[in-house]
Amino acid sequence: MDGNGRWAAQRSLPRTSGHRAAETTVIDVIEAARAAGVEWLSLYAFSTENWGRPSTEVDYLMHLVRRVVRKHAPLLHARGIRCRFLGASDSRIPPALARDVADLMTLTGDNRGMTLTVAFDHGGRRDIVEAARSLIRAGVPAEAVTEQSFAAHLPFPDTPDVDLVIRTSGEQRISNFMLWQVAYAEWIFPPVLWPDFRAPHFLACLRTYQHRDRRFGGVVPQQNGASRP
């Protein structure tokens, strides 16, 4: 969800205006994903590194996320969407926001429609470190550690591997996002800034993904018997 600051700068507005404008995009993309039959949607809202931004911007983001959660909780629940927050463990998160996040997860926990994961105070490296610590605390012998057993100690271990990552605004980097789960994800980098991103852009990315050959390190047999690397 990249490009809020540049969107605001292009309009000679404060960065907070870009974050506020992004709310419309969030709801539009959630609705588009649900209508398209997407079963798992993750939105990267705030990284562990984002705590290093100016305190005024961080405070605004905390208030904005709380307002969005409280405003849209009834809609998300009515749509049958299960909501999760990946991260949200830092003591700097305001207690009122932490309570609202917990309430939303409880409210929607039994829903069986699309699962919406909001990566908030999320860091892929931190998740991997915490999984390793969890294995050690559980006394798992080194020779018993497999990719499957390691993944079982990640947050929300039922989350499938990521199929497609869409990073708006044209930036082309991972930025510490779900590092374990994106190992074989397809990537699309639309140049559109996140506040301008809408359902048609999202659906265009899905169509592009549908035409990708996903080989997972293997080869795709050709009709004549040859293989393409």
C-alpha positions in Angstrom: 0.0 0.0 0.0 2.7 2.4 -1.1 2.6 6.0 -2.4 0.5 7.9 0.2 3.3 10.4 0.9 4.1 11.0 -2.8 0.4 11.4 -3.6 0.1 14.1 -0.9 3.4 15.8 -2.1 2.1 16.0 -5.7 -0.8 18.0 -4.3 1.2 20.2 -1.9 -0.6 18.5 1.0 0.8 17.1 4.2 1.6 13.4 4.2 -1.3 12.7 6.5 -3.7 13.7 3.7 -2.3 10.9 1.7 -2.9 8.4 4.5 -6.5 9.7 4.9 -7.2 9.4 1.2 -6.0 5.8 1.3 -9.0 4.7 3.3 -11.2 4.7 0.2 -8.7 2.5 -1.6 -8.6 0.0 1.3 -12.4 -0.5 1.2 -12.5 -0.6 -2.6 -9.8 -3.3 -2.8 -11.4 -5.4 0.0 -14.7 -5.3 -1.8 -13.1 -6.1 -5.2 -11.1 -9.0 -3.8 -14.2 -10.5 -2.1 -16.3 -10.2 -5.3 -13.5 -11.8 -7.3 -13.4 -14.8 -5.0 -10.1 -14.1 -3.4 -10.0 -16.2 -0.2 -7.0 -14.6 1.5 -6.1 -10.9 1.3 -3.3 -9.2 3.2 -2.7 -5.5 3.5 0.6 -4.1 4.6 -0.4 -1.1 6.8 2.5 -0.4 9.1 5.9 -2.1 9.4 8.2 -2.4 12.4 10.5 0.1 10.6 7.7 2.7 10.3 8.1 3.5 14.0 11.1 5.5 12.9 8.9 8.0 11.1 8.2 11.4 12.7 6.1 11.0 15.8 3.4 13.3 14.5 2.9 11.0 11.5 3.0 7.8 13.6 0.4 9.3 16.0 -1.8 10.2 13.1 -1.6 6.7 11.7 -2.5 5.2 15.0 -5.6 7.4 15.2 -6.5 6.7 11.6 -6.2 3.0 11.9 -8.4 3.1 15.0 -11.0 5.2 13.2 -11.0 2.9 10.2 -11.4 -0.2 12.4 -14.3 1.2 14.4 -16.0 2.6 11.3 -15.8 -0.4 9.1 -16.1 -3.3 11.6 -19.8 -3.7 11.0 -19.4 -3.8 7.2 -16.5 -6.4 7.4 -18.5 -8.6 9.8 -21.7 -8.3 7.6 -19.6 -9.4 4.6 -18.5 -12.5 6.4 -14.9 -11.4 6.4 -12.6 -12.8 9.1 -10.1 -10.1 10.2 -6.7 -10.7 11.6 -3.8 -8.4 12.6 -0.3 -9.7 11.9 2.0 -8.0 14.3 0.3 -5.5 16.6 2.5 -6.5 19.5 4.5 -3.3 20.2 3.9 -1.6 23.5 3.9 1.7 21.7 0.5 0.9 20.1 -2.1 2.9 22.0 -4.1 0.7 24.4 -7.5 1.9 22.9 -6.3 0.8 19.4 -5.1 -2.5 20.7 -8.5 -3.1 22.3 -10.3 -2.3 19.1 -8.1 -4.6 17.1 -8.7 -7.4 19.6 -12.5 -6.7 19.5 -12.5 -6.8 15.7 -10.7 -10.2 15.6 -13.1 -11.6 18.2 -16.2 -10.2 16.4 -15.2 -11.7 13.0 -13.3 -14.8 14.3 -16.0 -17.3 13.3 -16.6 -15.8 9.8 -15.9 -18.2 7.0 -15.7 -15.8 4.0 -12.5 -14.1 2.9 -9.7 -13.8 5.5 -8.4 -10.3 5.7 -5.0 -10.0 7.3 -3.8 -6.5 8.2 0.0 -6.5 8.6 0.3 -3.8 11.3 3.5 -3.4 13.3 4.7 -6.3 11.1 8.2 -7.4 10.3 9.0 -10.5 8.3 12.4 -10.9 10.0 10.9 -10.5 13.5 8.3 -13.3 12.7 11.1 -15.6 11.6 13.2 -14.9 14.8 10.1 -15.4 17.0 9.4 -18.7 15.2 12.9 -19.9 15.9 12.6 -18.8 19.6 9.3 -20.7 19.8 10.9 -23.9 18.5 13.7 -23.6 21.0 11.3 -23.0 23.9 9.3 -26.1 22.7 12.5 -28.1 23.0 12.3 -29.3 19.3 15.6 -31.1 18.5 17.6 -29.6 15.6 17.2 -32.7 13.5 13.5 -32.5 13.8 13.2 -29.0 12.5 11.7 -29.0 9.0 10.2 -26.3 6.8 6.8 -27.6 7.9 7.6 -27.6 11.6 9.2 -24.2 11.4 6.2 -22.7 9.6 3.9 -24.1 12.3 5.5 -21.7 14.7 4.9 -18.6 12.6 2.0 -16.3 13.5 -1.3 -17.6 12.1 0.3 -20.8 10.8 -2.8 -21.7 8.8 -2.1 -18.8 6.5 -1.1 -20.2 3.0 1.9 -19.1 1.1 1.4 -15.8 -0.7 0.5 -16.3 -4.4 0.7 -12.7 -5.6 2.2 -9.5 -4.1 1.0 -6.2 -5.6 3.2 -3.2 -4.6 1.7 0.1 -5.7 3.5 3.2 -6.8 6.2 1.4 -8.8 8.6 0.8 -6.0 10.3 -2.6 -6.4 11.4 -4.0 -3.0 10.1 -6.5 -0.4 10.3 -4.1 2.6 10.3 -6.9 5.2 6.9 -8.2 4.2 6.0 -11.8 5.2 9.4 -13.0 4.2 8.8 -16.7 4.8 5.4 -16.7 3.0 6.5 -14.8 -0.2 9.3 -17.3 -1.2 7.6 -18.2 -4.5 5.1 -15.3 -4.8 4.5 -13.6 -8.1 5.1 -9.8 -8.0 3.4 -7.0 -9.8 4.5 -3.3 -9.5 1.8 -1.0 -10.8 2.9 2.6 -11.1 -0.4 3.9 -9.6 0.0 5.5 -6.1 -2.1 3.7 -3.5 -4.7 6.5 -2.9 -5.5 6.3 -6.7 -5.6 2.5 -6.8 -9.1 1.2 -7.4 -10.9 -2.1 -8.1 -10.1 -2.0 -11.9 -6.4 -1.7 -11.1 -6.7 -4.6 -8.7 -8.6 -6.8 -11.2 -6.0 -6.0 -13.9 -3.3 -7.3 -11.6 -5.3 -10.5 -11.0 -5.6 -11.0 -14.8 -1.9 -10.5 -15.2 -1.3 -13.1 -12.5 -3.6 -15.6 -14.1 -1.3 -15.5 -17.2 1.9 -16.2 -15.3 3.6 -19.6 -15.5 4.2 -20.6 -11.9 7.0 -23.2 -12.0 8.2 -23.1 -8.4 11.8 -23.8 -9.6 10.8 -26.6 -11.9 10.0 -26.7 -15.6 6.8 -26.6 -17.6 6.6 -29.4 -20.2 6.1 -28.3 -23.8 3.6 -30.0 -26.1 6.5 -31.4 -28.2 8.1 -33.0 -25.2 10.7 -30.2 -24.6 10.8 -28.3 -21.4 11.0 -24.6 -20.7 13.3 -23.5 -17.8 
